[in-house]
Amino acid sequence: MKRKIIHIDEEKCTGCGACADACHEGAIAMVNGKAKLMREDYCDGMGDCLPACPADAIHFEEREAPAYDEKAVLAAKAAKQAHPHHAGCPGSMARALKPSPAPAAPTSAMPSQLRQWPVQIKLVPVKAPWFDGANLLVAADCTAYAYANFHQDFIRNRVCLVGCPKLDQVDYSEKLEAILTENDIRSLTIVRMEVPCCGGLEYAAKEALKNSGKFIPWNVVTISVDGRILD
């Protein structure tokens, strides 16, 4: 039968997982860091996933598809409740970590390396004196908690901006583009977590740099959930 059903543009998908969380029928899952429509017969065509996507990667299309199978959806929900497992964004999957032992004797407190306030991308002004001649750090807000030496290795000698596109449900690229365009930024460092939803922050920063027309050194550093630098 021909009916209205969603289409996911994998090139636009940033892997944030918001659509999988928003799909009450369980039709969408994250596969290799991208959203994928797993069961066409689970998609009811109501589009709860559309407004959840910050990258505008999901649209309706009219095409041949199996009819919506409400009974199958209800059965899958019942099975999931009986045997719960994580099927949404891999970044929100619960896991236990084993931190390294603390030093036997207390160490002196390290001084903060923060050079400006505010730090949230949504709150920071586009034009500010501390941006001029700055080395800019754009970091996922979880990175400072996962990586123990974050202040010394990343914030030191940089202006730091933090955010989470999944929680804020916003595309930061326009704001970051304005900051790069309006100020004399010397370099850009992007620090993200290994989880797919952090791809939205990396994508926004890269798009901002490209659209600003600036040619400045940039690099991406990925932190594992157990606090290691992966690249």
NUFI-50789 format. One record per residue (C-alpha): residue number from 1; residue in three letters; chain; x, y, z. Coordinates in Angstrom, 3 decimals. Layout:
! residues N
+-----+-----+----+----------+----------+----------+
!   i !  aa ! ch !        u !        v !        w !
+-----+-----+----+----------+----------+----------+
! NUM ! Ala !  A !        X !        Y !        Z !
...
+-----+-----+----+----------+----------+----------+
This chain:
! residues 231
+-----+-----+----+----------+----------+----------+
!   i !  aa ! ch !        u !        v !        w !
+-----+-----+----+----------+----------+----------+
!   1 ! Met !  A !    0.000 !    0.000 !    0.000 !
!   2 ! Lys !  A !    1.041 !    3.609 !   -0.581 !
!   3 ! Arg !  A !    1.118 !    5.728 !    2.554 !
!   4 ! Lys !  A !    2.917 !    8.521 !    4.410 !
!   5 ! Ile !  A !    6.100 !    7.350 !    6.110 !
!   6 ! Ile !  A !    9.327 !    8.948 !    7.329 !
!   7 ! His !  A !   12.569 !    9.165 !    5.368 !
!   8 ! Ile !  A !   15.909 !    9.650 !    7.180 !
!   9 ! Asp !  A !   18.682 !   11.492 !    5.327 !
!  10 ! Glu !  A !   21.799 !    9.742 !    6.650 !
!  11 ! Glu !  A !   24.096 !   12.436 !    5.245 !
!  12 ! Lys !  A !   22.395 !   15.055 !    7.426 !
!  13 ! Cys !  A !   22.044 !   12.771 !   10.460 !
!  14 ! Thr !  A !   24.503 !   13.697 !   13.210 !
!  15 ! Gly !  A !   23.830 !   10.581 !   15.269 !
!  16 ! Cys !  A !   22.373 !   12.427 !   18.259 !
!  17 ! Gly !  A !   19.703 !    9.749 !   18.815 !
!  18 ! Ala !  A !   16.926 !   12.235 !   19.585 !
!  19 ! Cys !  A !   14.632 !   10.720 !   16.957 !
!  20 ! Ala !  A !   15.060 !    7.200 !   18.379 !
!  21 ! Asp !  A !   14.143 !    8.494 !   21.813 !
!  22 ! Ala !  A !   11.125 !   10.374 !   20.414 !
!  23 ! Cys !  A !    9.745 !    7.404 !   18.446 !
!  24 ! His !  A !    7.203 !    5.833 !   20.787 !
!  25 ! Glu !  A !    6.701 !    2.883 !   18.428 !
!  26 ! Gly !  A !   10.357 !    1.820 !   18.415 !
!  27 ! Ala !  A !   10.633 !    2.077 !   14.626 !
!  28 ! Ile !  A !   13.970 !    3.940 !   14.724 !
!  29 ! Ala !  A !   17.288 !    2.738 !   16.127 !
!  30 ! Met !  A !   20.894 !    3.909 !   15.976 !
!  31 ! Val !  A !   23.083 !    1.814 !   13.656 !
!  32 ! Asn !  A !   26.779 !    2.649 !   13.271 !
!  33 ! Gly !  A !   26.184 !    6.141 !   14.626 !
!  34 ! Lys !  A !   23.272 !    6.925 !   12.289 !
!  35 ! Ala !  A !   19.493 !    6.848 !   12.753 !
!  36 ! Lys !  A !   17.798 !    4.092 !   10.769 !
!  37 ! Leu !  A !   14.154 !    3.168 !   10.199 !
!  38 ! Met !  A !   14.284 !   -0.454 !   11.328 !
!  39 ! Arg !  A !   10.643 !   -1.453 !   10.896 !
!  40 ! Glu !  A !    8.419 !    0.296 !    8.358 !
!  41 ! Asp !  A !    5.362 !   -1.427 !    9.853 !
!  42 ! Tyr !  A !    6.185 !    0.196 !   13.212 !
!  43 ! Cys !  A !    6.081 !    3.731 !   11.745 !
!  44 ! Asp !  A !    2.609 !    5.202 !   12.304 !
!  45 ! Gly !  A !    3.257 !    8.239 !   10.085 !
!  46 ! Met !  A !    2.516 !   10.685 !   12.908 !
!  47 ! Gly !  A !    6.041 !   12.140 !   12.849 !
!  48 ! Asp !  A !    6.894 !   12.550 !   16.532 !
!  49 ! Cys !  A !   10.516 !   12.156 !   15.445 !
!  50 ! Leu !  A !   10.502 !   15.130 !   13.055 !
!  51 ! Pro !  A !   10.568 !   18.007 !   15.565 !
!  52 ! Ala !  A !   13.054 !   16.094 !   17.727 !
!  53 ! Cys !  A !   15.718 !   16.091 !   14.998 !
!  54 ! Pro !  A !   18.060 !   19.108 !   15.369 !
!  55 ! Ala !  A !   19.629 !   18.519 !   11.934 !
!  56 ! Asp !  A !   16.390 !   18.500 !    9.893 !
!  57 ! Ala !  A !   17.344 !   15.040 !    8.639 !
!  58 ! Ile !  A !   13.850 !   13.493 !    8.782 !
!  59 ! His !  A !   10.977 !   14.203 !    6.406 !
!  60 ! Phe !  A !    7.733 !   12.580 !    5.320 !
!  61 ! Glu !  A !    7.435 !   10.885 !    1.971 !
!  62 ! Glu !  A !    4.568 !    9.139 !    0.199 !
!  63 ! Arg !  A !    5.610 !    5.681 !   -0.988 !
!  64 ! Glu !  A !    4.885 !    1.980 !   -0.957 !
!  65 ! Ala !  A !    5.245 !    0.625 !    2.566 !
!  66 ! Pro !  A !    3.667 !   -2.013 !    4.799 !
!  67 ! Ala !  A !    0.648 !   -0.874 !    6.787 !
!  68 ! Tyr !  A !    1.173 !    0.299 !   10.338 !
!  69 ! Asp !  A !    0.918 !   -2.803 !   12.562 !
!  70 ! Glu !  A !   -0.313 !   -1.614 !   15.937 !
!  71 ! Lys !  A !   -0.524 !   -5.149 !   17.328 !
!  72 ! Ala !  A !    3.133 !   -5.793 !   16.493 !
!  73 ! Val !  A !    4.148 !   -2.498 !   18.094 !
!  74 ! Leu !  A !    2.238 !   -3.301 !   21.307 !
!  75 ! Ala !  A !    3.748 !   -6.789 !   21.393 !
!  76 ! Ala !  A !    7.248 !   -5.348 !   20.961 !
!  77 ! Lys !  A !    6.620 !   -2.841 !   23.768 !
!  78 ! Ala !  A !    5.417 !   -5.632 !   26.061 !
!  79 ! Ala !  A !    8.495 !   -7.709 !   25.246 !
!  80 ! Lys !  A !   10.758 !   -4.741 !   25.909 !
!  81 ! Gln !  A !    9.165 !   -4.167 !   29.322 !
!  82 ! Ala !  A !    9.612 !   -7.843 !   30.162 !
!  83 ! His !  A !   13.236 !   -7.866 !   28.973 !
!  84 ! Pro !  A !   14.454 !   -4.241 !   29.061 !
!  85 ! His !  A !   17.432 !   -3.247 !   26.937 !
!  86 ! His !  A !   18.788 !    0.009 !   25.604 !
!  87 ! Ala !  A !   17.626 !    0.743 !   22.042 !
!  88 ! Gly !  A !   17.930 !    4.522 !   21.820 !
!  89 ! Cys !  A !   20.971 !    6.749 !   21.633 !
!  90 ! Pro !  A !   24.161 !    4.833 !   22.550 !
!  91 ! Gly !  A !   25.343 !    7.927 !   24.397 !
!  92 ! Ser !  A !   22.644 !    7.522 !   27.057 !
!  93 ! Met !  A !   23.300 !    3.810 !   27.638 !
!  94 ! Ala !  A !   24.027 !    3.144 !   31.312 !
!  95 ! Arg !  A !   27.417 !    1.680 !   32.117 !
!  96 ! Ala !  A !   29.643 !    1.264 !   35.164 !
!  97 ! Leu !  A !   33.197 !    2.636 !   35.164 !
!  98 ! Lys !  A !   36.243 !    1.838 !   37.293 !
!  99 ! Pro !  A !   38.111 !    5.050 !   38.101 !
! 100 ! Ser !  A !   41.782 !    5.011 !   39.018 !
! 101 ! Pro !  A !   42.551 !    5.046 !   42.755 !
! 102 ! Ala !  A !   42.890 !    8.464 !   44.344 !
! 103 ! Pro !  A !   46.364 !    9.526 !   45.588 !
! 104 ! Ala !  A !   47.206 !    8.272 !   49.071 !
! 105 ! Ala !  A !   47.889 !   11.800 !   50.286 !
! 106 ! Pro !  A !   45.775 !   14.854 !   49.401 !
! 107 ! Thr !  A !   47.247 !   16.970 !   46.622 !
! 108 ! Ser !  A !   47.078 !   20.746 !   46.446 !
! 109 ! Ala !  A !   44.149 !   22.074 !   44.473 !
! 110 ! Met !  A !   44.938 !   22.937 !   40.873 !
! 111 ! Pro !  A !   43.993 !   26.502 !   39.893 !
! 112 ! Ser !  A !   41.195 !   26.995 !   37.395 !
! 113 ! Gln !  A !   42.319 !   27.823 !   33.862 !
! 114 ! Leu !  A !   38.991 !   29.356 !   32.815 !
! 115 ! Arg !  A !   39.539 !   32.709 !   31.102 !
! 116 ! Gln !  A !   35.977 !   34.005 !   30.642 !
! 117 ! Trp !  A !   32.334 !   33.747 !   31.664 !
! 118 ! Pro !  A !   29.774 !   32.618 !   30.555 !
! 119 ! Val !  A !   30.909 !   29.390 !   28.933 !
! 120 ! Gln !  A !   27.667 !   27.964 !   27.532 !
! 121 ! Ile !  A !   27.411 !   28.431 !   23.757 !
! 122 ! Lys !  A !   23.785 !   29.544 !   24.115 !
! 123 ! Leu !  A !   24.701 !   32.252 !   26.636 !
! 124 ! Val !  A !   28.029 !   33.602 !   25.422 !
! 125 ! Pro !  A !   27.959 !   36.904 !   23.483 !
! 126 ! Val !  A !   28.933 !   36.841 !   19.818 !
! 127 ! Lys !  A !   31.394 !   39.704 !   20.245 !
! 128 ! Ala !  A !   33.585 !   39.987 !   23.333 !
! 129 ! Pro !  A !   37.083 !   41.369 !   24.062 !
! 130 ! Trp !  A !   38.420 !   37.998 !   25.166 !
! 131 ! Phe !  A !   37.634 !   36.482 !   21.751 !
! 132 ! Asp !  A !   40.145 !   38.677 !   19.922 !
! 133 ! Gly !  A !   43.359 !   36.776 !   19.285 !
! 134 ! Ala !  A !   41.969 !   33.763 !   21.154 !
! 135 ! Asn !  A !   42.527 !   30.073 !   20.685 !
! 136 ! Leu !  A !   38.942 !   28.801 !   20.797 !
! 137 ! Leu !  A !   37.897 !   25.588 !   22.522 !
! 138 ! Val !  A !   34.465 !   24.165 !   21.702 !
! 139 ! Ala !  A !   33.789 !   21.258 !   24.037 !
! 140 ! Ala !  A !   30.961 !   18.887 !   24.833 !
! 141 ! Asp !  A !   29.984 !   19.578 !   28.414 !
! 142 ! Cys !  A !   30.586 !   15.938 !   29.480 !
! 143 ! Thr !  A !   34.245 !   16.061 !   28.469 !
! 144 ! Ala !  A !   35.341 !   18.038 !   31.516 !
! 145 ! Tyr !  A !   33.848 !   15.369 !   33.773 !
! 146 ! Ala !  A !   35.269 !   12.406 !   31.870 !
! 147 ! Tyr !  A !   38.809 !   13.746 !   31.326 !
! 148 ! Ala !  A !   40.511 !   14.393 !   34.662 !
! 149 ! Asn !  A !   43.110 !   16.908 !   33.476 !
! 150 ! Phe !  A !   40.715 !   18.937 !   31.338 !
! 151 ! His !  A !   41.696 !   22.381 !   32.667 !
! 152 ! Gln !  A !   45.424 !   21.899 !   32.187 !
! 153 ! Asp !  A !   45.296 !   20.082 !   28.853 !
! 154 ! Phe !  A !   42.440 !   21.881 !   27.111 !
! 155 ! Ile !  A !   41.159 !   25.040 !   28.828 !
! 156 ! Arg !  A !   44.608 !   26.491 !   29.574 !
! 157 ! Asn !  A !   45.403 !   29.352 !   27.155 !
! 158 ! Arg !  A !   42.058 !   28.941 !   25.396 !
! 159 ! Val !  A !   38.646 !   30.570 !   25.486 !
! 160 ! Cys !  A !   36.247 !   27.762 !   26.354 !
! 161 ! Leu !  A !   32.702 !   27.268 !   25.039 !
! 162 ! Val !  A !   30.647 !   24.239 !   26.074 !
! 163 ! Gly !  A !   27.345 !   22.754 !   24.984 !
! 164 ! Cys !  A !   25.309 !   19.626 !   24.304 !
! 165 ! Pro !  A !   23.212 !   19.645 !   21.124 !
! 166 ! Lys !  A !   21.142 !   16.710 !   22.340 !
! 167 ! Leu !  A !   20.054 !   18.396 !   25.565 !
! 168 ! Asp !  A !   19.755 !   21.892 !   24.084 !
! 169 ! Gln !  A !   18.113 !   20.491 !   20.913 !
! 170 ! Val !  A !   19.674 !   23.254 !   18.841 !
! 171 ! Asp !  A !   22.128 !   23.584 !   15.973 !
! 172 ! Tyr !  A !   25.047 !   25.638 !   17.286 !
! 173 ! Ser !  A !   26.554 !   26.254 !   13.840 !
! 174 ! Glu !  A !   24.956 !   29.687 !   13.298 !
! 175 ! Lys !  A !   26.130 !   31.025 !   16.686 !
! 176 ! Leu !  A !   29.626 !   29.602 !   16.277 !
! 177 ! Glu !  A !   29.839 !   30.960 !   12.729 !
! 178 ! Ala !  A !   29.039 !   34.449 !   14.024 !
! 179 ! Ile !  A !   31.727 !   34.153 !   16.718 !
! 180 ! Leu !  A !   34.325 !   33.038 !   14.188 !
! 181 ! Thr !  A !   33.317 !   35.744 !   11.712 !
! 182 ! Glu !  A !   33.124 !   38.673 !   14.140 !
! 183 ! Asn !  A !   36.333 !   37.968 !   16.068 !
! 184 ! Asp !  A !   40.019 !   37.335 !   15.415 !
! 185 ! Ile !  A !   40.144 !   33.640 !   16.342 !
! 186 ! Arg !  A !   43.594 !   32.080 !   15.942 !
! 187 ! Ser !  A !   42.719 !   28.379 !   16.233 !
! 188 ! Leu !  A !   39.805 !   26.042 !   16.897 !
! 189 ! Thr !  A !   39.919 !   22.908 !   19.041 !
! 190 ! Ile !  A !   36.843 !   20.677 !   19.252 !
! 191 ! Val !  A !   36.687 !   18.234 !   22.171 !
! 192 ! Arg !  A !   33.865 !   15.696 !   22.076 !
! 193 ! Met !  A !   32.905 !   12.438 !   23.723 !
! 194 ! Glu !  A !   33.072 !    9.134 !   21.836 !
! 195 ! Val !  A !   29.263 !    8.742 !   21.941 !
! 196 ! Pro !  A !   27.447 !    9.353 !   18.622 !
! 197 ! Cys !  A !   25.307 !   12.221 !   19.923 !
! 198 ! Cys !  A !   28.473 !   14.308 !   20.293 !
! 199 ! Gly !  A !   28.747 !   14.226 !   16.518 !
! 200 ! Gly !  A !   26.255 !   17.082 !   16.470 !
! 201 ! Leu !  A !   28.720 !   19.377 !   18.236 !
! 202 ! Glu !  A !   31.592 !   18.422 !   15.939 !
! 203 ! Tyr !  A !   29.377 !   18.897 !   12.880 !
! 204 ! Ala !  A !   28.214 !   22.342 !   14.069 !
! 205 ! Ala !  A !   31.758 !   23.565 !   14.722 !
! 206 ! Lys !  A !   33.040 !   22.324 !   11.358 !
! 207 ! Glu !  A !   30.084 !   23.871 !    9.517 !
! 208 ! Ala !  A !   30.624 !   27.155 !   11.350 !
! 209 ! Leu !  A !   34.292 !   27.246 !   10.357 !
! 210 ! Lys !  A !   33.478 !   26.403 !    6.736 !
! 211 ! Asn !  A !   30.720 !   29.001 !    6.483 !
! 212 ! Ser !  A !   32.803 !   31.712 !    8.174 !
! 213 ! Gly !  A !   35.298 !   31.644 !    5.301 !
! 214 ! Lys !  A !   38.164 !   31.719 !    7.799 !
! 215 ! Phe !  A !   41.270 !   29.586 !    7.293 !
! 216 ! Ile !  A !   42.539 !   28.805 !   10.774 !
! 217 ! Pro !  A !   44.152 !   25.690 !   12.289 !
! 218 ! Trp !  A !   41.611 !   23.286 !   13.783 !
! 219 ! Asn !  A !   41.540 !   19.810 !   15.271 !
! 220 ! Val !  A !   39.135 !   17.357 !   16.905 !
! 221 ! Val !  A !   39.911 !   15.410 !   20.077 !
! 222 ! Thr !  A !   37.680 !   12.518 !   21.135 !
! 223 ! Ile !  A !   37.407 !   11.454 !   24.784 !
! 224 ! Ser !  A !   36.262 !    7.977 !   25.821 !
! 225 ! Val !  A !   33.641 !    7.567 !   28.546 !
! 226 ! Asp !  A !   36.375 !    6.245 !   30.839 !
! 227 ! Gly !  A !   38.496 !    9.355 !   30.346 !
! 228 ! Arg !  A !   41.028 !    8.423 !   27.683 !
! 229 ! Ile !  A !   42.009 !   10.468 !   24.616 !
! 230 ! Leu !  A !   41.090 !    8.334 !   21.601 !
! 231 ! Asp !  A !   42.503 !   10.547 !   18.832 !
+-----+-----+----+----------+----------+----------+
